[in-house]
Each structure stands twice: as C-alpha cells, then as structure tokens.
Amino acid sequence: MGGLFGAVSRDDCIVDLFFGTDYHSHLGTKRGGLCVYDGYGGFNRSIHNIENSPFRTKFENEIGNMVGKMGIGSISDGEPQPLNVFSRQGHFAIGTVGRINNKEQLVQELIRTGCHQFMAMSSGEINNTELAAALISSGRDLVDGIRYAQDKVEGSLTMLVLTPKGLYAARDKFGRTPMIIGEKEGSICAASESFSFINLGYQTAKELGPGEVVFVTESGYETVQEPREEMHICTFLWTYFGYVTTTYEGQNVEQVRYRNGAGLARADIADNGGVPLDVDYVAGVPDSGTAHALGYAAESKIPYSRPLIKYTPTWPRSFMPPNQTGRELIAKMKLVPVRQIIENKKFVLVDDSIVRGTQLSGTAQFLKENNAKEIHVRSACPPIMYPCKYLNFSRSVSDRELISRRVIEELEGSVPDEATLARYADEDSKENARMVEEIQKKLDFDDLRFHKLSGMKEAVGISPCKLCTYCWDGRG
C-alpha cells in the first residue's frame, strides 16, 4: 500500500521526519525515502531498498547530513519516491500513495500534449509518482494541477507535494486513503497514520476530507481546495492495513477490531443455540487477528490464549518474498508453538481475512501437528471476491489466486460472470453456503465462518455509505 509523512518546522525537521516516516513501515516493504528542503534552494533526497532491512537501519546514518525546515518521507510497496521535479510549476518534491489503473492512457495523452518522455524503472514500468507529477505540471498552478491529477487518475491518488514555499497535503478524491494534519508548538505535520506523530508531541488538528488539499507553512495551515461530498474510504484500513493505535474518521483500529470480533462471537452464539462454541480457547493469528480474537473472547466468555508466539527480532514480514513458497516458509518460521497450551485443546482461530488461504491453512495444520484437537477458523471479514482495483492491497493477486474465486470456478465448471459472483457474494444464498463449505474442505479446517459484511460495517462505526467494500461485493 504505502504511507506518507511530511513536516514543516521553525527549526530543523529531520528528526520528526525520520521517526514519523519510520512509523509508516507497516504499510510497505519495498522502498523508503526522505527529501528535505534546505531553505537555500536545494532539495536533498535519499531512497533505499527496505525489503530485507528496516527503514531505520538504512537512514539512521544519513539523517545527520540532511538539514531542512521542511521535508517529506515515503514508505512504498512499489516505485522509488519521493521524486524531485523541475516543471512549469517550479521545483518541487512529491510522494504518493494509491494506484493508477489508466496509466497507459494518461501517458499517451501527456505525450500528445507536449510531455516528451518518461523514465522507465528497472521493471520497465513508468513510475506512478512521476506520472502524477507530470499531471500536476499540466495545471495552471500547483493546486489546479493537483486537482487535475486527482480527477484524471482511475484508482486513487493521495499525495504530499513539497515546495520552497511550503507543503501541500492532498487526499484522494474519494478519500480511499487517509491524510491527517498534526500540530505542536513550532511545527505542523501531515501523515497517513495518525499515531505516527503522537510520540513526537503532535496533536491531531485536522483530518482531510475527500479530495481536500491543505497548504502547510511554519505559521499554520489552510485549506486551498475544499473537500468533496462523496467518500469511499477503504474498510480494510480498520480490518487489516492500519496499525492498531491509529484512528481514521474518528474510529480507532484496535477498538474497531475488538467490536468486529465481538460481532463474530455473537453470530456464532446465535447459530449455536444461544451458547458459545464448545472449545477451550480463542486465539488470534499474530498480529492482525489479535484484536479481533480478543473481542471474540470477551463476548463469548471463552478464554483467550496465545498458542503461537510470533518471533519478531529477525524475521521480516511474511508477504515480502516474491514467491508464495517463500512467504509460506517465513510465515511458519515466525510462529513458535507453545505445546503446553496446544496439547489436546480445541481452538477458535481468528484471522483478519482469507485471501489465498495457504498461510492460514498452514497455520491451522501447524497447530494440528502440535496436537491441537480441533481448529474452528473465523475470518473477520467476508470472502474476498475481487482483487482490489483502488489500492495496492492484493495487487499481485489475480482473480483465480483468490480462494473464493477458485472454488466458485470449480463449483460452476467455468469462469463465473458478474451475476454468478453476485449470487455467491450474497451471504444468505445457498451458493454462498456451498462456497464456504468447499473452502473449509480445501483448506482442511474443522469448521469455518466468515463475518457478514453488515456486521463488519457496523463494527467500523461510520456511515456505511462512506465505506469502500469492493473486494467483497464489487461496490467501490
């Protein structure tokens, strides 16, 4: 996915920039970058690969050489950024979060109108952030250019644009990803994650609305483009992406996950004749399943336990390796069993979601190999029916890599059309029940339940019409 952090200060901002950017490391695993403006006409930029080393280790020796009162930082799952740009709008640096689905069309339009070239990355692809900068440079001024870029991009585009005069923070036109302003004496910051500036002494001052653009200087901030009415914020921010201490639209991630798990427990109790399941413990798949599991345990009165402990000192995140075999191996090596807890016990095992299903199936089998008696799996969200087309979540996942789509194709004997998918997505349909039963068999669980979409949206706690639920029901 990716995350952004920017700071403007009366004094040097590099320490805040370093730690604020680092606090977004859970949102991306490929590249990290910093860029500061030194006040004398110069931008000082550094970008590193962070696939096998944390952000801090790559930048802690460089920040002593980076000086400036304004700067932006980026954590990315894709292209190198921030970028330095010379254009008709002047010299600026830019970092982006989002996805551009109509890239080829936009490149051809820009070339026809006078943009003569784009630099290709080592993959052969054009850098999304460079394309966003080219779109911005087509505007009458920076604000007009930012709005133009927001309108032209199919997908999503949230950005920070650093100029010699100040910092522009712009949220995607449908607010799919967040952008929050923090404030303390002498400094103002802009961040994707609200928790990223708490320990730096900032207080949340403003959360940008959809399409809103705010201009930040050391003396304050002002809205230079008003927010739009329509919002489709990504629901997965609360279910999986977001760090547990962050807050979006007034709703804290940890609390939402806790409520979500409680809703799962109520559904189980209702379907089990008004009593909790006959199991010994509730457990969460570390780490994003933990809060959901705690909510389930509290509601069901079934004790919470940790049969698998995540070994964090050395292992990177499980989805970093480029191939599935590597991801599965690291996922297993990170989890160390507590056999004294597992032996001959029955568990409700809660995870944030089921995408391919391979890692969760491996985790359940790992418990069985250590003599667990039964594993009842609960997903904190419905079956994922569509790869995300708005953000980078599951961007490398094709339709058929989704366990739900593979099962539907097998049940139907052909690639399903939209009407067929709609029937399987209907949580009260016989097709949905068949799909869940087949997923349970294929992944070799003793029992499987997915949370209902209505229950998940209720747990989030904002108006359901403001939530993007495309990956579950095809409605973005």
VOGU-3710 file (C-alpha; in Angstrom, 3 decimals, decimal comma):
1> mgglfgavsr> 0,000/0,000/0,000  2,344/2,766/1,235  2,414/5,686/3,636  3,475/9,337/3,702  4,771/11,729/6,333  5,660/15,408/5,939  6,775/18,086/8,385  7,214/21,861/8,353  9,016/23,432/11,305  10,521/26,704/12,514
11> ddcivdlffg> 13,629/24,655/13,288  15,201/21,625/11,663  12,568/18,947/10,937  14,740/15,931/10,149  14,286/14,076/13,458  10,490/14,328/13,233  10,645/13,366/9,558  12,807/10,313/10,266  10,667/8,899/13,073  7,353/9,923/11,514
21> tdyhshlgtk> 8,186/8,149/8,264  9,516/5,093/10,098  6,169/4,758/11,886  4,600/4,007/8,484  6,769/0,930/7,895  3,834/-1,473/8,369  2,299/-0,076/5,156  5,075/-1,027/2,761  8,019/-3,356/2,386  9,984/-2,346/-0,708
31> rgglcvydgy> 11,354/1,196/-0,513  11,722/4,092/1,877  12,668/7,655/1,021  13,260/11,077/2,571  13,546/14,513/0,977  14,241/17,803/2,771  14,374/21,392/1,551  17,368/23,233/2,993  15,969/26,765/2,660  18,617/27,864/0,169
41> ggfnrsihni> 17,075/26,459/-2,992  18,173/22,868/-2,574  16,331/19,571/-2,133  18,298/16,758/-0,504  16,848/13,326/-1,216  17,696/9,736/-0,249  15,933/6,481/-1,218  16,756/2,944/-0,053  15,520/-0,590/-0,598  13,961/-1,812/2,680
51> enspfrtkfe> 12,956/-5,342/1,618  15,477/-7,048/3,905  16,303/-4,302/6,425  14,101/-1,958/8,454  13,741/1,670/7,398  15,655/2,902/10,455  18,800/0,922/9,655  19,004/2,381/6,158  18,573/6,033/7,143  19,934/6,448/10,679
61> neignmvgkm> 23,444/7,171/9,395  22,215/9,663/6,780  19,964/11,951/8,741  22,963/13,792/10,206  23,709/15,034/6,695  20,130/16,061/5,908  19,175/19,517/7,157  15,993/21,450/6,482  12,905/23,013/7,984  10,587/21,192/5,574
71> gigsisdgep> 10,562/17,615/4,337  8,549/14,615/3,174  9,063/10,890/3,623  7,629/7,818/1,956  7,244/4,102/2,642  6,346/2,305/-0,569  5,365/-1,135/-1,819  6,175/-0,036/-5,339  8,102/2,734/-7,046  11,066/4,705/-5,642
81> qplnvfsrqg> 9,958/8,002/-4,080  9,860/10,874/-3,150  10,861/12,342/-6,522  12,411/15,734/-7,273  10,696/17,511/-10,159  11,521/20,553/-12,307  8,437/21,771/-14,169  6,458/24,796/-15,295  5,171/24,887/-11,689  8,718/25,286/-10,384
91> hfaigtvgri> 10,887/22,884/-8,380  9,044/20,509/-6,055  9,313/17,083/-4,446  6,420/14,628/-4,439  5,378/11,388/-2,738  2,184/9,463/-3,484  0,002/6,647/-2,174  -2,505/4,907/-4,399  -2,918/3,111/-7,681  -3,207/4,301/-11,294
101> nnkeqlvqel> -5,200/1,900/-13,462  -5,299/4,057/-16,608  -1,551/4,677/-16,712  -1,041/3,882/-20,408  -3,883/6,186/-21,455  -2,572/9,071/-19,323  0,988/8,654/-20,623  -0,191/8,811/-24,225  -2,335/11,887/-23,505  0,602/13,678/-21,896
111> irtgchqfma> 2,975/12,790/-24,744  0,469/14,116/-27,289  0,206/17,391/-25,372  3,955/18,032/-25,123  5,412/15,836/-22,384  8,242/14,310/-24,408  9,445/11,442/-22,234  9,090/9,367/-19,080  11,875/7,479/-17,343  11,283/3,731/-17,113
121> mssgeinnte> 12,053/1,908/-13,858  14,152/-1,267/-13,867  10,912/-3,248/-14,206  10,141/-1,384/-17,428  7,152/0,309/-15,798  6,670/4,061/-15,555  6,915/5,391/-12,011  3,411/6,238/-10,744  4,742/9,195/-8,799  6,482/10,580/-11,910
131> laaalissgr> 3,201/10,276/-13,806  1,371/12,090/-11,003  3,986/14,871/-11,146  3,516/15,196/-14,913  -0,248/15,516/-14,456  0,242/18,178/-11,777  2,551/20,103/-14,105  -0,290/20,306/-16,638  -2,294/22,580/-14,354  -2,390/26,369/-14,231
141> dlvdgiryaq> -0,724/26,230/-10,825  0,042/23,552/-8,241  -3,408/23,472/-6,694  -5,094/23,294/-10,077  -2,589/20,626/-11,120  -3,251/18,518/-8,013  -6,983/18,628/-8,652  -6,398/17,769/-12,319  -4,311/14,745/-11,317  -6,938/13,602/-8,807
151> dkvegsltml> -9,657/13,803/-11,467  -7,690/12,101/-14,235  -6,480/9,088/-12,267  -8,654/5,968/-12,274  -7,839/4,270/-8,989  -6,692/6,552/-6,189  -4,110/9,247/-5,550  -3,169/10,755/-2,184  -0,011/12,873/-2,130  2,405/15,243/-0,439
161> vltpkglyaa> 3,995/17,961/-2,577  6,922/19,876/-1,070  7,808/23,305/-2,497  10,228/26,049/-1,387  7,200/27,935/-0,013  5,521/25,130/1,898  3,924/21,686/1,832  0,743/20,629/0,016  -1,131/17,670/1,515  -3,831/16,224/-0,756
171> rdkfgrtpmi> -6,207/13,346/-0,063  -7,593/11,100/-2,801  -10,791/12,465/-4,360  -12,890/9,701/-2,752  -10,869/9,599/0,465  -9,895/5,962/-0,057  -6,709/6,545/1,926  -6,320/8,950/4,869  -4,359/12,162/5,326  -4,158/13,771/8,779
181> igekegsica> -2,669/17,073/9,987  -0,848/17,160/13,325  0,238/20,267/15,209  2,623/21,200/18,017  4,426/24,364/19,053  6,568/25,457/16,124  5,757/22,503/13,831  2,982/21,056/11,679  2,971/17,628/10,071  0,882/15,676/7,573
191> asesfsfinl> 0,641/11,891/7,797  -1,137/8,815/6,504  -1,294/7,358/10,033  -2,468/9,451/12,981  -0,400/7,537/15,538  2,846/8,341/13,680  3,167/11,758/15,296  1,876/11,090/18,832  5,272/10,306/20,366  6,744/13,318/18,560
201> gyqtakelgp> 4,493/15,632/20,561  1,912/16,477/17,889  -1,834/16,568/18,455  -4,335/15,742/15,728  -5,543/19,035/14,293  -7,469/18,021/11,182  -8,346/15,006/9,051  -8,608/15,946/5,400  -11,856/15,202/3,593  -12,110/13,507/0,183
211> gevvfvtesg> -10,182/15,492/-2,435  -9,227/18,196/0,056  -5,904/19,995/-0,356  -4,225/21,761/2,574  -1,208/24,076/2,307  1,164/23,946/5,304  3,770/26,508/6,347  5,599/27,026/9,633  2,998/29,572/10,644  -0,064/27,381/10,059
221> yetvqepree> -2,168/25,539/7,522  -5,122/26,413/5,307  -7,485/24,547/3,024  -6,800/25,599/-0,579  -9,209/23,098/-2,128  -12,434/22,254/-0,331  -13,355/18,619/0,372  -15,852/16,813/-1,813  -19,030/15,232/-0,519  -18,630/11,613/-1,634
231> mhictflwty> -16,356/9,303/0,366  -15,316/5,676/-0,182  -12,646/5,028/2,431  -11,055/1,559/2,373  -12,671/-0,673/5,005  -9,526/-2,809/5,117  -7,756/0,078/6,862  -9,551/-0,996/10,025  -9,674/-4,725/9,363  -6,055/-5,261/8,326
241> fgyvtttyeg> -3,899/-2,411/6,969  -3,942/0,107/9,789  -1,711/-0,037/12,823  -3,741/-0,711/15,957  -3,007/2,661/17,573  -4,136/4,736/14,616  -7,526/6,379/14,096  -9,417/7,050/10,871  -12,602/9,113/10,694  -12,706/9,145/14,493
251> qnveqvryrn> -12,611/5,334/14,798  -9,590/3,664/16,411  -8,342/0,494/14,666  -7,905/-1,558/17,859  -11,417/-0,747/19,052  -12,977/-1,489/15,657  -11,263/-4,887/15,508  -12,382/-5,647/19,060  -16,004/-4,800/18,163  -15,681/-6,839/14,988
261> gaglaradia> -14,527/-9,915/16,893  -17,365/-9,479/19,351  -19,797/-9,469/16,434  -18,301/-12,716/15,151  -18,848/-14,280/18,577  -22,476/-13,134/18,727  -23,111/-14,702/15,320  -21,581/-17,993/16,476  -23,632/-17,992/19,679  -26,843/-17,276/17,754
271> dnggvpldvd> -26,156/-20,162/15,351  -25,194/-22,489/18,198  -28,492/-22,408/20,049  -27,629/-19,390/22,191  -24,475/-20,827/23,738  -20,781/-20,382/22,858  -18,884/-22,986/20,879  -17,532/-25,968/22,819  -13,857/-25,039/22,633  -11,076/-24,457/25,132
281> yvagvpdsgt> -9,525/-21,232/23,832  -9,817/-18,340/21,413  -6,599/-17,434/19,584  -5,716/-14,786/17,040  -3,300/-15,195/14,145  -0,481/-12,752/15,040  -0,673/-9,828/14,643  -3,667/-8,510/12,730  -6,003/-11,207/14,069  -5,204/-10,497/17,715
291> ahalgyaaes> -7,646/-7,680/18,465  -10,455/-9,468/16,604  -9,756/-12,542/18,745  -9,764/-10,522/21,961  -13,201/-9,170/21,097  -14,442/-12,664/20,322  -13,100/-13,999/23,631  -14,636/-11,202/25,681  -18,064/-11,597/24,074  -18,118/-15,399/24,185
301> kipysrplik> -16,500/-15,685/27,645  -14,131/-18,287/26,171  -10,552/-17,769/27,498  -8,076/-16,084/25,184  -4,697/-17,761/24,700  -1,561/-17,485/22,579  -0,698/-20,965/21,292  1,609/-19,472/18,648  4,073/-16,704/19,523  5,499/-14,501/16,789
311> ytptwprsfm> 9,309/-14,316/16,813  9,923/-10,743/15,703  13,624/-9,950/16,337  14,887/-11,246/12,986  12,110/-12,368/10,657  10,745/-9,919/8,070  7,073/-9,650/7,201  5,595/-12,845/5,761  4,460/-11,391/2,418  7,848/-9,936/1,478
321> ppnqtgreli> 9,310/-12,822/-0,586  8,350/-12,627/-4,264  7,035/-16,198/-4,421  4,331/-17,947/-2,448  6,615/-20,751/-1,249  8,937/-18,216/0,385  6,028/-16,407/2,024  4,663/-19,638/3,459  8,059/-20,688/4,802  8,668/-17,371/6,562
331> akmklvpvrq> 5,103/-17,335/7,910  5,733/-20,705/9,540  9,219/-19,903/10,808  7,966/-16,738/12,509  5,408/-18,596/14,645  6,747/-20,671/17,530  4,288/-23,126/19,165  3,565/-23,316/22,890  2,905/-27,024/23,086  1,751/-26,933/26,698
341> iienkkfvlv> -1,175/-24,727/25,602  -1,905/-26,557/22,343  -1,851/-30,189/23,507  -5,290/-31,849/23,071  -7,138/-28,499/23,059  -9,881/-27,111/20,813  -9,440/-23,580/19,415  -11,354/-20,812/17,691  -8,640/-19,328/15,453  -9,411/-15,775/14,272
351> ddsivrgtql> -7,671/-14,056/11,343  -8,274/-10,670/9,719  -9,110/-12,161/6,288  -8,615/-15,099/3,940  -7,066/-14,199/0,572  -5,303/-17,192/-0,959  -5,822/-19,237/2,190  -2,484/-21,004/2,013  -0,839/-19,333/5,021  -3,877/-19,687/7,264
361> sgtaqflken> -4,261/-23,321/6,243  -0,594/-23,851/7,100  -1,067/-22,199/10,486  -4,051/-24,406/11,310  -2,122/-27,505/10,253  0,826/-26,357/12,351  -1,440/-26,365/15,394  -2,682/-29,824/14,471  0,916/-31,069/14,093  1,449/-29,902/17,669
371> nakeihvrsa> -1,537/-31,987/18,805  -4,367/-29,456/18,768  -7,673/-31,349/18,833  -9,906/-29,041/16,744  -9,443/-25,773/14,823  -12,536/-23,635/14,196  -11,438/-20,824/11,857  -13,114/-17,422/11,847  -12,425/-14,683/9,293  -13,024/-11,115/10,500
381> cppimypcky> -14,367/-10,173/7,065  -16,414/-11,855/4,299  -14,822/-13,921/1,494  -12,737/-11,701/-0,802  -14,340/-11,899/-4,241  -12,397/-9,257/-6,208  -8,729/-8,155/-6,195  -8,590/-4,503/-5,129  -8,541/-2,069/-8,042  -8,220/1,089/-5,972
391> lnfsrsvsdr> -5,213/0,464/-3,718  -2,243/-1,880/-3,670  -3,907/-4,459/-1,432  -3,765/-7,832/-3,242  -2,465/-6,011/-6,336  -0,337/-9,055/-7,250  -3,306/-11,379/-6,781  -5,206/-12,398/-9,897  -8,868/-13,360/-9,710  -8,067/-17,046/-9,684
401> elisrrviee> -5,494/-16,743/-6,886  -8,329/-15,820/-4,532  -9,502/-18,981/-2,781  -13,128/-17,877/-3,203  -12,794/-17,476/-6,988  -11,025/-20,812/-7,425  -13,765/-22,569/-5,514  -16,549/-20,805/-7,440  -14,954/-21,750/-10,756  -14,720/-25,377/-9,650
411> legsvpdeat> -18,342/-25,413/-8,464  -19,625/-23,744/-11,632  -17,335/-25,563/-14,052  -16,475/-22,279/-15,772  -15,212/-18,765/-15,130  -18,072/-17,001/-13,307  -19,753/-13,915/-14,748  -20,824/-10,935/-12,641  -24,320/-12,273/-11,991  -22,881/-15,554/-10,732
421> laryadedsk> -20,397/-13,762/-8,483  -23,228/-11,675/-7,046  -25,100/-14,842/-6,047  -22,038/-16,241/-4,280  -21,384/-12,899/-2,556  -24,944/-12,928/-1,167  -24,346/-14,097/2,406  -27,829/-15,622/2,674  -27,679/-17,623/-0,551  -27,236/-21,377/-0,930
431> enarmveeiq> -24,336/-20,620/-3,298  -22,520/-18,732/-0,553  -23,026/-21,620/1,873  -21,652/-24,088/-0,707  -18,631/-21,882/-1,329  -17,791/-21,595/2,381  -18,187/-25,358/2,807  -15,820/-26,027/-0,099  -13,250/-23,512/1,175  -13,363/-25,257/4,552
441> kkldfddlrf> -12,705/-28,616/2,904  -9,977/-27,320/0,618  -8,094/-25,627/3,480  -8,732/-28,579/5,819  -10,341/-26,699/8,718  -12,638/-28,410/11,219  -15,042/-25,513/10,862  -15,115/-22,155/9,022  -17,190/-18,998/9,331  -16,779/-15,625/7,630
451> hklsgmkeav> -18,051/-12,445/9,238  -21,022/-10,851/7,500  -20,466/-7,618/5,621  -23,187/-5,874/7,612  -21,543/-6,877/10,897  -18,132/-5,670/9,778  -19,508/-2,305/8,641  -21,369/-1,928/11,926  -18,099/-2,525/13,798  -16,343/0,257/11,864
461> gispcklcty> -18,832/2,729/13,253  -19,155/5,294/10,457  -21,890/5,671/7,851  -21,814/2,529/5,664  -22,226/4,652/2,527  -18,757/6,108/3,194  -17,041/2,704/3,091  -15,475/1,020/0,062  -16,397/-2,681/0,096  -15,359/-3,510/-3,481
471> cwdgrg> -13,230/-6,555/-2,640  -16,235/-8,273/-1,022  -19,225/-7,180/-3,082  -17,810/-5,366/-6,133  -19,125/-1,981/-4,959  -16,374/0,639/-4,821
//
